[in-house]
Amino acid sequence: MSTRRHFLKTLTGAAAAPFGLLPLHALAAPLKGKVKITAVECMIVRGTWDWNLIRVKTDAGVSGIGEAYWGPGVKDLVLNQLAQHVIGEDPLNVDKLYTKMLMLSAGAGALAGVTVTAASGIEIALWDLAGKLLDTPSVNLLGGRFRDKVRFYRTLQAVDKVEDMGAWRAQIAEAKAEKWGWTAFKTQGDGIPPRADPTYSEPGHDRYTRGLTNRDLRRIEKAMMTIREALGPDIDFGIEAHWKYDVRDAINMARVIEPAKPMWLEDPVPPGNPEAMARVTHAVDVPISTGENLYTRDGFRRLIELQGTDYVHIDIPKSGGLLESKRIHDLAEQYYIATAAHNPASPVGTIASAHAAASMRDFRVHELAKYIEWWPDLVVHDGPIFEGGYYRIREKPGFGVELNPDVARAHLAPGEKWWGN
C-alpha cells in the first residue's frame, strides 16, 4: 500500500473552483475514482466523558480521524449501520456520503438523535481525510477561513459551598491562573439551588418542578456578582441554566444576573419549544444562548426564524458535523444571530470543531468543558494546544493532529481495544 507522500506525488494539479462550489470540489477533481474507503473503525476513550473516536481508512494508505458526541449506542450505529453505506465510496464526496448515511437510516431517526451524531462523527473523519489527501488544512475546504485562530471559553463547575463567596473567588483566581490564558469562562448558575439545598427540603423546592424561589434568585445574584468582581469588568463569562426553568422563572433569573453583565444565559428553558425560548429572549436584556440539543438545520430553523436566541450554540460533533454546522451558522447569520460552539469533546472533536468555526463569518467563542490534565496529550500536536485563550489552526493537512497511541491506549474505556483490534 502506497504512502500518503508517494500517493500525493502521483496526482495532477487541481483546477480553480467553479463559482458556487466549495474548494473541495475543484481540488478533488484529479482524484475522482482514484481513492476508495476500505474501513470505518470506532473506539471509545474514557476521558471527561466516553469519547467516540472514529477512523476512516482508504486504499491509498491515508486515514482520517473524527469524533462523534459522547454517549451509548453511537459506536454500534457507526459500525453496524452507517459504515456499510460509505465503504467502497469515494471519500472526497463528503456531503453526498453524509446525506447517504442519513437517507438510508431514515427509520433509525435520521432527523435527530444518536443517528445524526454517529453520522456527524464519520463526516468529521472524512473532512480530516480530505485535507490529508489534498494536502491542506480542512478549514480551507469549507470555503476558506475568516480567522486563523478561534477563541475558547473555559467551563467551570459550581463550587461545593455555593454560599461561600470566598470559594467562588478562589475558583476564579485558579482558573485565571491556568497556563492557557483564558479570556472567557462559563459557570453553572443552575447548580446553585441544588447545592445549597441538596435534599430539596426548603419551601418551594421540588426535584421535578422548574421553579426558582426568591431565596434561589438571591443566591444566584450574589454568586454571579462575586464572579464579575473577581473577573473584573472586561473578561466574559456565560451562565449555564441546563434547560431547568419555566419561562417566568428564566426571565426572573435573567433579570437578577443582568447587573453582572454576563456573556449570555445558556439554555434557560427546555429546548423543545422554540416559541418559549423566544419569549425569554425577547423579554430580557441578557443575551440568550441555546442549541446544543438541536440537530441539523431543520432543528434550528424555527428557533432562528423566531429570532428566539442571541447565539446559536451548536455542538458540532453532535448536530450534523462540520458542513451542516456551517450551514446552521449561515442560516442564523441571515438573521444577525451569532454562532458559538458547545463542546465536551476530546481534542479530536474540539480541533475539528475549531476548523468549522474558523470558516464561519460570525463565530464568536468555542467551549472547552471539564478540562483534565492529560486532555491535550491525547493528540500529537505542535506547540501549546492553546495560546492566550485561543486555538490556532495548524498549517498542516487535515486537522493537523494525530492520535497519541500511548495516551489513547492508557485511557480506553473498559472492554475497548485500539481501533477494535
C-alpha positions as CSV (number, residue, x, y, z in Angstrom):
1,M,0.0,0.0,0.0
2,S,1.5,3.4,-1.0
3,T,2.4,6.0,1.5
4,R,0.5,9.3,1.6
5,R,3.5,11.2,0.2
6,H,4.0,8.9,-2.7
7,F,0.3,8.9,-3.4
8,L,0.1,12.7,-3.5
9,K,3.1,12.9,-5.9
10,T,1.1,10.8,-8.5
11,L,-1.7,13.4,-8.6
12,T,-2.2,16.1,-11.2
13,G,-2.8,19.8,-10.2
14,A,-6.3,21.0,-9.3
15,A,-8.2,23.5,-11.4
16,A,-9.7,26.6,-9.9
17,A,-13.1,26.2,-8.2
18,P,-16.2,26.9,-10.4
19,F,-18.4,29.6,-9.0
20,G,-20.6,28.4,-6.1
21,L,-18.6,25.3,-5.3
22,L,-16.6,24.6,-2.1
23,P,-12.8,24.5,-2.7
24,L,-13.1,20.7,-2.0
25,H,-14.9,20.2,-5.3
26,A,-12.2,21.6,-7.5
27,L,-9.3,20.2,-5.6
28,A,-10.9,16.7,-5.5
29,A,-11.4,16.6,-9.3
30,P,-8.0,15.0,-10.1
31,L,-8.6,12.3,-7.5
32,K,-12.0,11.3,-8.8
33,G,-12.3,7.5,-8.8
34,K,-8.7,7.0,-7.5
35,V,-9.4,6.5,-3.8
36,K,-11.9,4.3,-2.0
37,I,-12.9,3.9,1.6
38,T,-11.9,0.4,2.9
39,A,-12.9,0.5,6.5
40,V,-14.6,2.6,9.3
41,E,-13.4,2.0,12.8
42,C,-14.6,3.2,16.2
43,M,-13.2,3.0,19.7
44,I,-14.2,4.7,23.0
45,V,-11.6,6.6,25.1
46,R,-12.7,7.4,28.6
47,G,-11.8,11.0,29.4
48,T,-14.1,13.6,30.9
49,W,-16.8,11.6,29.1
50,D,-16.7,8.4,26.9
51,W,-15.4,9.9,23.7
52,N,-16.5,8.1,20.5
53,L,-13.4,8.3,18.2
54,I,-13.7,7.3,14.6
55,R,-11.2,6.4,11.9
56,V,-11.9,6.1,8.1
57,K,-9.3,4.2,6.2
58,T,-8.7,4.1,2.4
59,D,-6.9,2.1,-0.2
60,A,-4.5,4.9,-0.6
61,G,-3.0,4.3,2.8
62,V,-4.4,7.6,4.1
63,S,-6.8,7.7,7.1
64,G,-8.9,10.4,8.7
65,I,-9.9,10.7,12.3
66,G,-13.1,12.2,13.8
67,E,-15.3,12.1,16.8
68,A,-19.0,11.8,17.5
69,Y,-20.6,13.2,20.6
70,W,-20.3,11.0,23.7
71,G,-23.0,8.6,24.7
72,P,-24.1,5.0,24.5
73,G,-25.2,3.5,21.1
74,V,-23.1,5.7,18.9
75,K,-20.4,3.1,18.3
76,D,-23.0,0.4,17.4
77,L,-24.6,2.8,14.8
78,V,-21.2,3.7,13.3
79,L,-20.1,0.1,12.9
80,N,-23.3,-1.8,12.2
81,Q,-25.5,0.8,10.4
82,L,-23.5,3.6,8.8
83,A,-20.1,2.1,7.8
84,Q,-21.7,-0.2,5.2
85,H,-23.0,2.9,3.3
86,V,-19.6,4.5,2.9
87,I,-17.2,1.6,2.4
88,G,-16.3,1.4,-1.3
89,E,-17.2,5.0,-1.9
90,D,-15.0,8.0,-2.9
91,P,-14.1,9.7,0.5
92,L,-14.0,13.1,-1.1
93,N,-17.8,13.1,-1.7
94,V,-18.2,14.2,1.9
95,D,-21.6,15.8,1.6
96,K,-23.0,13.0,-0.5
97,L,-21.8,10.4,1.9
98,Y,-23.3,12.3,4.9
99,T,-26.6,12.6,3.0
100,K,-26.5,8.9,2.1
101,M,-25.9,7.7,5.6
102,L,-28.9,9.6,6.9
103,M,-31.1,8.8,3.8
104,L,-30.5,5.1,4.3
105,S,-31.1,5.4,8.1
106,A,-34.5,7.1,7.9
107,G,-36.1,4.5,10.1
108,A,-33.4,4.9,12.7
109,G,-34.0,8.5,13.5
110,A,-32.2,10.4,10.7
111,L,-33.7,13.8,11.7
112,A,-32.1,13.9,15.2
113,G,-30.5,12.0,18.0
114,V,-27.8,9.4,18.0
115,T,-28.1,8.6,14.3
116,V,-27.2,12.1,13.4
117,T,-24.5,12.1,16.0
118,A,-22.9,8.9,14.6
119,A,-23.1,10.3,11.0
120,S,-21.5,13.5,12.3
121,G,-18.5,11.6,13.6
122,I,-17.9,9.9,10.3
123,E,-18.4,13.2,8.4
124,I,-15.8,14.8,10.6
125,A,-13.3,12.0,9.9
126,L,-14.0,12.5,6.1
127,W,-13.0,16.1,6.4
128,D,-9.7,15.2,8.1
129,L,-9.2,12.6,5.4
130,A,-10.0,15.1,2.6
131,G,-7.5,17.6,4.0
132,K,-4.8,14.9,4.1
133,L,-5.5,13.6,0.6
134,L,-5.4,17.2,-0.8
135,D,-2.5,18.3,1.4
136,T,-4.4,21.3,3.0
137,P,-6.0,22.2,6.4
138,S,-9.6,21.0,6.4
139,V,-10.9,24.6,7.0
140,N,-9.6,25.5,3.6
141,L,-12.0,23.0,2.0
142,L,-15.0,24.5,3.8
143,G,-14.9,27.8,1.8
144,G,-11.7,29.1,3.4
145,R,-11.2,30.8,6.7
146,F,-12.3,34.1,8.3
147,R,-9.7,33.7,11.1
148,D,-6.5,31.7,11.8
149,K,-7.4,31.2,15.5
150,V,-10.5,30.5,17.4
151,R,-11.4,31.9,20.9
152,F,-12.3,29.5,23.6
153,Y,-14.1,29.8,26.9
154,R,-13.4,27.5,29.9
155,T,-16.4,26.0,31.6
156,L,-16.2,25.8,35.4
157,Q,-18.4,23.8,37.8
158,A,-20.4,25.2,40.7
159,V,-18.3,25.3,43.9
160,D,-19.3,22.9,46.7
161,K,-20.2,25.6,49.2
162,V,-22.2,27.9,47.0
163,E,-23.0,30.4,49.7
164,D,-19.3,30.9,50.5
165,M,-18.2,33.8,48.3
166,G,-14.6,33.1,49.1
167,A,-15.0,29.7,47.3
168,W,-16.2,31.4,44.2
169,R,-13.3,33.9,44.3
170,A,-10.8,31.2,44.8
171,Q,-12.2,29.2,41.8
172,I,-11.9,32.2,39.6
173,A,-8.4,33.0,40.7
174,E,-7.3,29.5,40.0
175,A,-9.0,29.5,36.5
176,K,-7.4,32.8,35.6
177,A,-4.0,31.4,36.5
178,E,-4.2,28.4,34.2
179,K,-1.5,28.3,31.7
180,W,-3.7,28.6,28.6
181,G,-4.6,32.2,29.3
182,W,-8.4,32.1,29.0
183,T,-10.2,35.3,28.2
184,A,-13.7,33.9,28.8
185,F,-15.4,31.4,31.2
186,K,-18.7,29.8,31.9
187,T,-20.2,29.0,35.3
188,Q,-23.1,26.8,36.5
189,G,-25.8,29.2,37.7
190,D,-28.3,26.3,37.8
191,G,-26.0,24.4,40.1
192,I,-26.5,26.8,43.0
193,P,-30.0,25.9,44.2
194,P,-29.4,22.1,44.4
195,R,-26.0,22.5,46.1
196,A,-27.5,24.9,48.6
197,D,-30.4,22.6,49.3
198,P,-29.4,19.0,48.2
199,T,-32.4,17.4,49.9
200,Y,-34.9,19.8,48.4
201,S,-36.3,20.5,51.8
202,E,-36.6,24.3,51.6
203,P,-40.1,25.7,51.0
204,G,-40.9,25.7,47.2
205,H,-38.1,23.2,46.3
206,D,-39.1,20.1,44.4
207,R,-36.8,18.0,42.3
208,Y,-39.2,17.8,39.4
209,T,-40.6,21.3,39.1
210,R,-38.9,24.0,37.1
211,G,-39.1,26.9,39.6
212,L,-36.8,29.3,41.3
213,T,-37.7,30.7,44.7
214,N,-36.8,34.2,45.8
215,R,-34.1,32.7,48.0
216,D,-32.6,30.9,45.0
217,L,-32.6,34.1,43.0
218,R,-30.8,35.9,45.8
219,R,-28.2,33.2,46.0
220,I,-27.6,33.2,42.2
221,E,-27.4,37.0,42.1
222,K,-24.9,37.2,44.9
223,A,-22.7,34.5,43.4
224,M,-22.7,35.9,39.9
225,M,-21.9,39.4,41.1
226,T,-19.0,37.9,43.1
227,I,-17.7,36.2,39.9
228,R,-18.0,39.5,38.0
229,E,-16.0,41.3,40.7
230,A,-13.3,38.6,40.7
231,L,-13.0,38.6,36.9
232,G,-13.0,42.4,36.5
233,P,-15.1,44.3,34.1
234,D,-13.8,43.0,30.8
235,I,-13.5,39.2,31.0
236,D,-16.5,37.5,29.5
237,F,-18.4,34.8,31.4
238,G,-21.6,32.8,30.5
239,I,-24.1,31.5,33.0
240,E,-25.5,28.0,32.5
241,A,-29.1,27.0,33.2
242,H,-29.3,23.5,31.7
243,W,-32.9,23.8,30.5
244,K,-34.1,23.8,34.1
245,Y,-36.7,26.6,34.3
246,D,-40.1,27.6,33.2
247,V,-40.4,30.8,31.1
248,R,-41.2,33.2,34.0
249,D,-38.5,31.7,36.3
250,A,-36.0,32.0,33.5
251,I,-37.0,35.7,33.0
252,N,-36.6,36.3,36.7
253,M,-33.2,34.7,36.7
254,A,-32.0,36.8,33.7
255,R,-33.1,39.9,35.5
256,V,-31.2,39.2,38.7
257,I,-28.0,38.4,36.8
258,E,-28.2,41.3,34.4
259,P,-26.0,43.6,36.6
260,A,-23.2,41.1,36.3
261,K,-23.2,41.7,32.5
262,P,-22.8,38.0,31.5
263,M,-21.8,37.0,28.1
264,W,-25.0,35.0,28.0
265,L,-27.6,33.0,29.9
266,E,-27.4,29.5,28.4
267,D,-30.4,27.1,27.9
268,P,-32.8,28.9,30.3
269,V,-35.8,26.8,29.3
270,P,-36.2,23.3,27.8
271,P,-35.2,23.0,24.1
272,G,-38.3,21.5,22.6
273,N,-40.4,24.7,22.3
274,P,-38.7,27.5,20.3
275,E,-41.6,29.8,21.0
276,A,-40.9,29.6,24.7
277,M,-37.2,30.3,24.2
278,A,-38.1,33.2,22.0
279,R,-40.4,34.6,24.8
280,V,-37.5,34.6,27.2
281,T,-35.1,36.1,24.7
282,H,-37.4,39.0,23.8
283,A,-38.3,39.7,27.4
284,V,-34.8,40.2,28.9
285,D,-31.7,42.3,28.4
286,V,-29.2,39.4,28.9
287,P,-28.1,37.6,25.7
288,I,-29.5,34.1,25.4
289,S,-27.6,31.2,24.0
290,T,-29.1,27.8,23.1
291,G,-28.8,25.0,20.6
292,E,-26.7,22.1,21.9
293,N,-29.6,19.7,21.9
294,L,-30.8,20.6,18.4
295,Y,-29.8,18.7,15.3
296,T,-29.3,19.9,11.7
297,R,-30.7,23.0,10.0
298,D,-34.2,21.5,10.4
299,G,-33.8,21.5,14.2
300,F,-32.5,25.1,14.3
301,R,-34.8,26.6,11.7
302,R,-37.8,27.6,13.7
303,L,-35.7,29.0,16.6
304,I,-33.8,31.2,14.1
305,E,-36.9,32.3,12.3
306,L,-38.4,33.4,15.6
307,Q,-35.1,35.2,16.4
308,G,-35.5,33.2,19.6
309,T,-31.9,33.3,20.7
310,D,-28.9,35.7,20.5
311,Y,-26.4,32.8,19.9
312,V,-26.9,29.5,18.2
313,H,-24.8,27.3,20.4
314,I,-24.0,24.3,18.1
315,D,-22.5,21.1,19.3
316,I,-20.7,20.3,16.0
317,P,-19.8,16.6,16.6
318,K,-23.5,16.1,17.6
319,S,-25.6,18.3,15.4
320,G,-24.5,17.3,12.0
321,G,-20.7,17.7,11.6
322,L,-18.7,20.4,10.0
323,L,-20.5,21.3,6.9
324,E,-24.0,21.1,8.4
325,S,-22.9,23.3,11.3
326,K,-21.6,25.8,8.8
327,R,-25.0,25.8,7.1
328,I,-26.7,26.3,10.5
329,H,-24.4,29.3,11.0
330,D,-25.2,30.7,7.6
331,L,-28.9,30.5,8.3
332,A,-28.5,32.2,11.7
333,E,-26.3,34.8,10.1
334,Q,-29.1,35.9,7.8
335,Y,-31.0,37.0,11.0
336,Y,-27.8,38.5,12.5
337,I,-27.7,35.9,15.2
338,A,-24.2,35.0,16.3
339,T,-22.7,31.4,16.5
340,A,-20.9,29.7,19.3
341,A,-19.9,26.1,20.0
342,H,-20.8,23.8,22.8
343,N,-18.1,21.2,23.3
344,P,-17.4,18.3,25.8
345,A,-15.3,16.6,23.2
346,S,-11.7,15.2,23.2
347,P,-9.0,17.2,21.3
348,V,-10.1,15.4,18.1
349,G,-13.7,16.7,18.1
350,T,-12.6,20.0,19.6
351,I,-10.0,20.8,16.9
352,A,-12.3,19.6,14.2
353,S,-15.0,22.0,15.5
354,A,-12.4,24.8,15.5
355,H,-11.8,24.2,11.8
356,A,-15.6,24.7,11.2
357,A,-15.6,27.7,13.5
358,A,-12.7,29.3,11.6
359,S,-14.8,29.1,8.4
360,M,-17.8,30.9,9.8
361,R,-18.1,34.7,9.5
362,D,-20.0,35.4,12.7
363,F,-18.4,32.8,15.0
364,R,-17.7,34.2,18.5
365,V,-16.4,31.7,21.0
366,H,-15.9,27.9,21.5
367,E,-16.3,25.9,24.7
368,L,-13.8,23.7,26.5
369,A,-15.7,21.8,29.1
370,K,-14.4,19.9,32.1
371,Y,-10.7,20.0,31.4
372,I,-8.4,17.2,32.6
373,E,-4.6,17.3,32.7
374,W,-4.0,14.7,30.0
375,W,-6.6,16.2,27.6
376,P,-4.0,17.9,25.3
377,D,-1.8,14.8,25.3
378,L,-4.4,12.6,23.5
379,V,-3.1,14.1,20.2
380,V,0.3,14.8,18.8
381,H,0.5,18.5,18.1
382,D,2.9,21.3,17.5
383,G,3.5,23.8,20.4
384,P,1.0,24.6,23.1
385,I,-2.5,23.5,22.2
386,F,-4.0,26.8,23.4
387,E,-2.3,30.2,23.5
388,G,-3.8,33.3,25.1
389,G,-7.2,31.6,25.2
390,Y,-7.2,30.7,21.5
391,Y,-6.7,27.6,19.4
392,R,-4.5,28.4,16.3
393,I,-5.3,26.5,13.1
394,R,-2.2,24.5,12.2
395,E,-0.9,24.8,8.6
396,K,-0.9,21.1,8.2
397,P,-3.1,18.7,6.2
398,G,-6.5,17.8,7.6
399,F,-6.9,18.8,11.3
400,G,-3.1,18.9,11.7
401,V,-3.0,16.3,14.6
402,E,-2.9,12.6,15.0
403,L,-3.8,10.4,18.0
404,N,-1.1,9.7,20.5
405,P,-1.5,5.9,20.7
406,D,0.2,5.6,24.1
407,V,-2.2,8.0,25.8
408,A,-5.3,6.7,23.9
409,R,-4.5,3.1,24.9
410,A,-3.9,4.1,28.5
411,H,-7.4,5.6,28.7
412,L,-9.5,3.2,26.6
413,A,-12.9,2.5,28.2
414,P,-13.4,-0.9,29.8
415,G,-13.6,-3.7,27.1
416,E,-12.3,-1.4,24.3
417,K,-9.3,-2.2,22.1
418,W,-7.1,0.0,19.9
419,W,-9.4,0.6,16.9
420,G,-11.2,-2.6,17.8
421,N,-8.1,-4.8,17.1
